[in-house]
Amino acid sequence: MNLLAFNWRDPTHPEAGGAELHLFEILSRAVRDGDRVTWLSEAYRGSDPEGEIRGIRIHRRGSWYNAHLALAGYYRRHLRGERFDLVVEDINKVPFFTPCYVRAPVLAVVPHLFGATVFREASPLVGALVWAHEILIPLAYRHVPFLAISESTRDDLARRGIPRGRVSVVRCGLDQAGYGVHVPPDRRNDPVVVFLGRLRKYKGAQHVIRAFPAVRREVKAARLLIVGDGPYRPHLEALARSLGVRDRVEFLGALSHEEKVAALNRAQVAAAPSPKEGWGLTVIEANACGVPVVASRSPGLVESVRDGETGLLVPHGDTAALARATIRLLTDRTLRLSMAQAGLGWARGFTWEGCYRESRAVLAAAARGARA
């Protein structure tokens, strides 16, 4: 097939995350198997207008605030005459509304939608803009099949009016060779908690920091590693100082893959306190390194964390419950090691090759069905 992908970012973008990784792992394998892929995304400082990544043609136009308009215009001017078998639109942030103007069947890939949670991150004006665009999805994509990465996302789409029968669910994979146990969990003697993710307000690192004084009262040697970077970092550092735990919280910034895995192998517990995830890829990454997880009982995370088996779920925003669950895992060695072992088995079930095979079938069916 000849595939055209729309995504706000491409895999080389400095802020590329799970949504970009998910789409790239699928489409790069499609190229490997003989498909042709063109990827449209926003430009960023230092980027080239065109490029190629593992056989995928990349075209960059627009910026963080207008790429949905710039890329629509670029398609009309330069790609409208090319025959595509399928347009794959990753609905992540403001939709591109491709069914309104592309000359090909469309498959909408949805990691998750923001809904009201966007107001926790953005200004009221920007939040209202994103929220308003999401309201239009059932109308603009009324004849389009969807690919979601979790049942939570399918449920969200169904609540918005998308028939469940038009939404396929394929969970994300994991680079099994890239994650693993280098320090056995039973030899990790230091009480280290790790948070892994972008430092944006909606990811919830502030909840871990707010819970940490209570953790330290019970586990005096406890330390918190913050792995990741983003615009919310100064606020988080100030919060740690104001709570008197700055000397026990290490902000490690954006790490290389090898450094990230090494940090996970230092930890006894991982924290995932966000209000909403599409799936929770960082949870599976932690499990693959032998780390049980304390997470919010939030969409996506209720699926990636097997409560009481690979980790513990607590009400989102309840810092007291978050602290209690963290203390429990840090102090109950038997429970912690049992969950670490269960997490390893759980994580082994996810591969990008398996995700690709299931997703490729959805892509092929979308192309056939829309043409028919």
C-alpha positions as CSV (number, residue, x, y, z in Angstrom):
1,M,0.0,0.0,0.0
2,N,0.9,3.6,-0.4
3,L,0.2,5.2,3.0
4,L,0.1,8.9,4.1
5,A,0.4,9.7,7.8
6,F,-0.6,12.9,9.6
7,N,0.9,13.4,13.0
8,W,1.8,16.7,14.8
9,R,5.3,15.4,15.5
10,D,7.7,13.0,13.8
11,P,10.0,10.6,15.7
12,T,12.9,13.1,15.6
13,H,11.0,15.9,17.3
14,P,12.5,16.8,20.6
15,E,9.2,16.3,22.3
16,A,8.2,13.1,20.5
17,G,6.6,10.7,22.9
18,G,4.6,7.5,23.1
19,A,2.2,8.5,20.3
20,E,5.0,9.1,17.8
21,L,6.8,5.9,18.9
22,H,3.6,3.8,18.5
23,L,3.0,5.1,14.9
24,F,6.7,4.8,13.9
25,E,7.0,1.2,15.1
26,I,4.0,0.3,13.0
27,L,4.8,2.3,9.8
28,S,8.5,1.5,9.8
29,R,7.6,-2.2,9.7
30,A,5.1,-1.5,7.0
31,V,7.9,-0.1,4.9
32,R,10.1,-3.1,5.7
33,D,7.3,-5.3,4.3
34,G,7.0,-3.4,1.1
35,D,4.6,-0.5,1.8
36,R,5.4,3.1,1.0
37,V,4.9,5.7,3.7
38,T,4.9,9.5,3.7
39,W,4.7,11.2,7.1
40,L,3.5,14.9,7.5
41,S,4.4,16.7,10.7
42,E,5.2,20.1,12.2
43,A,8.6,21.7,11.8
44,Y,10.7,22.4,14.8
45,R,13.8,24.5,15.4
46,G,16.7,23.0,13.5
47,S,14.6,20.6,11.4
48,D,14.8,20.2,7.7
49,P,11.7,20.5,5.6
50,E,12.2,17.0,4.2
51,G,13.9,13.9,5.5
52,E,13.8,10.2,5.7
53,I,13.7,7.9,8.7
54,R,14.0,4.1,8.2
55,G,12.5,4.4,4.7
56,I,9.7,6.8,5.7
57,R,9.5,10.1,3.8
58,I,9.1,13.0,6.3
59,H,7.6,16.4,5.2
60,R,7.6,19.1,7.9
61,R,5.5,22.3,7.7
62,G,4.0,24.7,10.2
63,S,4.6,24.9,13.9
64,W,3.2,23.8,17.2
65,Y,0.2,26.1,16.9
66,N,-0.7,25.9,13.2
67,A,0.6,22.6,11.8
68,H,-3.0,21.3,11.3
69,L,-3.6,24.2,8.9
70,A,-0.1,24.2,7.3
71,L,-0.1,20.5,6.6
72,A,-3.6,20.5,5.1
73,G,-2.4,23.3,2.7
74,Y,0.7,21.4,1.9
75,Y,-1.3,18.3,1.0
76,R,-3.6,20.2,-1.3
77,R,-0.7,21.9,-3.1
78,H,1.8,19.0,-3.4
79,L,0.2,15.6,-2.6
80,R,-3.4,15.8,-3.7
81,G,-2.5,14.3,-7.1
82,E,-0.7,11.3,-5.6
83,R,-2.8,8.2,-5.2
84,F,-2.8,6.9,-1.6
85,D,-4.4,3.7,-0.5
86,L,-5.0,5.0,3.0
87,V,-4.5,8.1,5.1
88,V,-3.5,7.3,8.7
89,E,-4.3,10.3,10.9
90,D,-2.9,10.2,14.5
91,I,-5.4,12.2,16.5
92,N,-3.2,13.5,19.2
93,K,-3.8,17.2,20.2
94,V,-5.9,19.1,17.7
95,P,-7.4,16.8,14.9
96,F,-6.3,17.4,11.3
97,F,-9.9,16.6,10.1
98,T,-8.4,14.8,7.1
99,P,-11.8,13.2,6.0
100,C,-12.8,16.7,5.0
101,Y,-10.2,17.1,2.3
102,V,-8.1,14.0,1.5
103,R,-8.7,11.9,-1.6
104,A,-8.3,8.5,0.1
105,P,-9.8,6.4,2.8
106,V,-8.9,7.5,6.4
107,L,-8.0,5.5,9.5
108,A,-8.0,7.5,12.7
109,V,-5.4,6.3,15.2
110,V,-6.2,7.5,18.7
111,P,-3.8,7.1,21.7
112,H,-6.2,9.1,23.9
113,L,-8.2,12.3,23.8
114,F,-7.8,15.1,26.3
115,G,-11.3,16.0,27.1
116,A,-11.6,18.2,30.2
117,T,-8.0,17.2,31.3
118,V,-6.6,19.7,28.8
119,F,-7.6,22.5,31.2
120,R,-5.1,21.1,33.7
121,E,-2.2,21.8,31.3
122,A,-3.2,24.6,29.0
123,S,-4.5,28.1,29.4
124,P,-8.3,28.5,29.3
125,L,-8.2,29.8,25.7
126,V,-6.0,27.0,24.4
127,G,-7.8,24.4,26.4
128,A,-11.2,25.6,25.1
129,L,-9.8,25.4,21.5
130,V,-8.6,21.8,21.9
131,W,-11.8,20.8,23.7
132,A,-14.0,22.4,20.9
133,H,-12.0,20.6,18.2
134,E,-12.5,17.3,20.0
135,I,-16.2,17.8,20.1
136,L,-16.3,17.8,16.3
137,I,-14.7,14.4,16.0
138,P,-17.9,12.3,15.9
139,L,-19.2,14.5,13.0
140,A,-16.1,14.9,11.0
141,Y,-15.1,11.3,11.3
142,R,-18.6,9.8,11.2
143,H,-17.7,7.3,8.4
144,V,-14.1,6.6,9.5
145,P,-12.8,3.5,11.3
146,F,-10.7,4.0,14.4
147,L,-7.7,2.3,15.9
148,A,-7.3,2.8,19.7
149,I,-4.5,1.6,21.9
150,S,-6.7,0.6,24.9
151,E,-10.2,-0.3,25.9
152,S,-10.2,3.0,27.9
153,T,-9.8,5.0,24.7
154,R,-12.5,2.9,22.9
155,D,-14.8,3.7,25.8
156,D,-14.0,7.4,25.6
157,L,-14.8,7.4,21.9
158,A,-18.0,5.5,22.4
159,R,-19.1,8.1,25.0
160,R,-18.5,10.7,22.4
161,G,-20.8,9.0,19.9
162,I,-18.4,6.8,17.9
163,P,-20.0,3.3,17.5
164,R,-17.9,0.7,19.3
165,G,-18.0,-1.5,16.3
166,R,-15.9,1.0,14.3
167,V,-13.1,1.0,16.9
168,S,-10.4,-1.7,16.9
169,V,-8.2,-2.0,19.9
170,V,-4.5,-3.0,19.6
171,R,-2.3,-2.4,22.6
172,C,1.2,-1.0,22.2
173,G,4.3,-3.1,22.1
174,L,7.7,-2.9,23.8
175,D,11.3,-3.2,22.5
176,Q,12.0,-6.4,24.4
177,A,15.7,-6.3,23.5
178,G,16.0,-2.7,24.8
179,Y,14.6,-3.3,28.3
180,G,15.6,-5.8,30.9
181,V,16.9,-6.6,34.4
182,H,20.5,-5.7,34.9
183,V,20.3,-5.4,38.6
184,P,18.1,-8.2,40.1
185,P,15.2,-6.7,42.2
186,D,16.3,-8.6,45.3
187,R,19.7,-6.8,45.1
188,R,18.3,-3.3,44.9
189,N,18.8,-2.3,48.5
190,D,18.3,1.4,48.3
191,P,14.7,2.7,48.6
192,V,14.5,4.5,45.3
193,V,11.3,5.6,43.6
194,V,11.3,6.7,39.9
195,F,9.0,8.8,37.9
196,L,9.4,8.5,34.1
197,G,7.7,10.9,31.7
198,R,7.5,14.3,30.2
199,L,7.5,17.1,32.8
200,R,4.2,18.6,32.0
201,K,1.5,19.3,34.5
202,Y,-0.9,16.7,33.2
203,K,1.6,13.9,33.7
204,G,1.3,14.3,37.4
205,A,4.9,14.3,38.7
206,Q,3.8,17.0,41.2
207,H,1.6,14.4,43.0
208,V,4.7,12.2,43.6
209,I,6.6,15.1,45.0
210,R,3.8,16.1,47.3
211,A,3.5,12.5,48.6
212,F,7.3,12.3,49.2
213,P,7.5,14.0,52.6
214,A,5.1,11.4,54.0
215,V,7.2,8.6,52.3
216,R,10.3,10.0,53.9
217,R,8.8,10.1,57.3
218,E,8.4,6.3,57.1
219,V,11.4,5.5,54.9
220,K,14.0,8.0,55.8
221,A,16.5,6.9,53.2
222,A,14.0,7.1,50.3
223,R,15.0,9.0,47.2
224,L,13.0,10.1,44.2
225,L,14.4,10.1,40.6
226,I,12.6,12.3,38.1
227,V,13.5,11.0,34.6
228,G,12.4,13.4,31.8
229,D,12.3,17.0,30.9
230,G,9.7,19.7,30.0
231,P,8.4,23.1,30.7
232,Y,6.9,22.1,34.1
233,R,10.4,21.3,35.5
234,P,11.0,24.7,37.2
235,H,7.7,24.4,39.0
236,L,8.5,20.9,40.2
237,E,11.9,21.9,41.5
238,A,10.3,24.8,43.4
239,L,7.7,22.5,44.8
240,A,10.3,20.0,46.1
241,R,12.2,22.9,47.7
242,S,9.1,24.2,49.4
243,L,8.3,20.8,50.8
244,G,11.8,20.4,52.2
245,V,12.7,17.3,50.0
246,R,14.7,18.9,47.3
247,D,17.9,17.2,48.5
248,R,16.2,13.8,48.1
249,V,14.7,14.4,44.7
250,E,17.1,14.1,41.7
251,F,16.0,15.7,38.4
252,L,17.9,13.6,35.8
253,G,16.5,15.3,32.7
254,A,16.0,13.6,29.4
255,L,18.2,10.6,29.4
256,S,19.5,8.3,26.6
257,H,17.8,5.0,26.3
258,E,20.6,3.2,28.1
259,E,20.6,5.8,30.9
260,K,16.9,5.5,31.3
261,V,17.1,1.7,31.6
262,A,19.9,2.1,34.2
263,A,17.8,4.5,36.2
264,L,14.9,2.0,36.2
265,N,17.3,-0.7,37.4
266,R,18.2,1.4,40.4
267,A,14.5,1.7,41.5
268,Q,12.4,-0.4,43.8
269,V,9.2,1.4,42.8
270,A,7.9,3.4,39.9
271,A,5.2,6.1,40.0
272,A,2.7,6.8,37.3
273,P,0.2,9.4,38.8
274,S,-1.3,11.0,35.6
275,P,-5.1,11.6,35.3
276,K,-5.4,9.9,31.9
277,E,-3.2,7.8,29.6
278,G,-3.9,6.1,26.3
279,W,-2.2,3.0,27.6
280,G,0.7,3.6,29.9
281,L,3.8,2.6,28.0
282,T,6.2,3.8,30.8
283,V,4.4,1.3,33.1
284,I,5.3,-1.6,30.9
285,E,8.9,-0.3,30.5
286,A,9.2,-0.2,34.3
287,N,7.8,-3.7,34.7
288,A,10.2,-5.0,32.0
289,C,13.0,-3.8,34.3
290,G,11.6,-5.5,37.3
291,V,9.9,-2.5,38.9
292,P,6.4,-2.6,40.3
293,V,4.3,0.5,39.8
294,V,2.1,2.7,41.9
295,A,-0.3,4.5,39.6
296,S,-3.5,6.5,39.5
297,R,-6.7,4.6,38.9
298,S,-7.1,6.5,35.6
299,P,-8.1,5.6,32.1
300,G,-5.3,3.6,30.4
301,L,-3.4,3.0,33.6
302,V,-6.2,0.7,34.9
303,E,-5.3,-1.6,32.0
304,S,-1.5,-1.4,31.9
305,V,-1.3,-1.9,35.7
306,R,-2.7,-5.2,37.0
307,D,-3.8,-4.0,40.4
308,G,-2.5,-6.1,43.2
309,E,-0.3,-8.1,40.9
310,T,2.1,-5.9,38.9
311,G,1.5,-2.7,41.0
312,L,-1.0,-0.8,43.1
313,L,-3.7,1.6,41.9
314,V,-4.8,4.6,44.0
315,P,-7.4,7.4,43.4
316,H,-5.9,10.1,41.2
317,G,-4.7,13.2,43.1
318,D,-5.0,11.4,46.5
319,T,-1.4,12.1,47.7
320,A,-2.0,10.3,51.0
321,A,-3.1,7.1,49.2
322,L,-0.1,7.5,46.8
323,A,2.2,7.8,49.8
324,R,0.7,4.8,51.6
325,A,1.0,2.6,48.5
326,T,4.6,3.7,47.9
327,I,5.5,3.1,51.5
328,R,3.9,-0.3,51.4
329,L,6.0,-1.4,48.5
330,L,9.2,0.1,49.8
331,T,8.8,-1.7,53.2
332,D,7.2,-5.0,52.2
333,R,10.0,-6.8,50.5
334,T,8.1,-10.0,49.9
335,L,5.2,-8.1,48.2
336,R,7.6,-5.9,46.2
337,L,9.6,-8.8,44.8
338,S,6.4,-10.8,44.0
339,M,5.1,-7.8,42.0
340,A,8.4,-7.3,40.3
341,Q,8.4,-10.9,39.1
342,A,4.8,-10.7,38.0
343,G,5.6,-7.4,36.1
344,L,8.4,-9.1,34.2
345,G,6.0,-11.8,33.0
346,W,3.3,-9.2,32.1
347,A,5.8,-7.1,30.1
348,R,7.0,-10.0,28.1
349,G,3.6,-10.3,26.5
350,F,4.0,-7.0,24.6
351,T,6.1,-6.7,21.4
352,W,6.1,-4.2,18.6
353,E,6.1,-6.9,16.0
354,G,2.9,-8.3,17.5
355,C,1.4,-4.8,17.7
356,Y,2.4,-4.2,14.0
357,R,0.8,-7.5,12.8
358,E,-2.5,-6.7,14.4
359,S,-2.4,-3.0,13.3
360,R,-1.4,-3.9,9.8
361,A,-4.5,-6.0,9.5
362,V,-6.6,-3.0,10.7
363,L,-4.9,-0.7,8.1
364,A,-5.5,-3.2,5.3
365,A,-9.2,-3.6,6.2
366,A,-9.7,0.2,6.5
367,A,-8.3,0.6,3.0
368,R,-10.5,-2.2,1.5
369,G,-13.6,-1.3,3.3
370,A,-13.5,2.4,2.6
371,R,-12.9,1.8,-1.1
372,A,-15.8,-0.7,-1.3
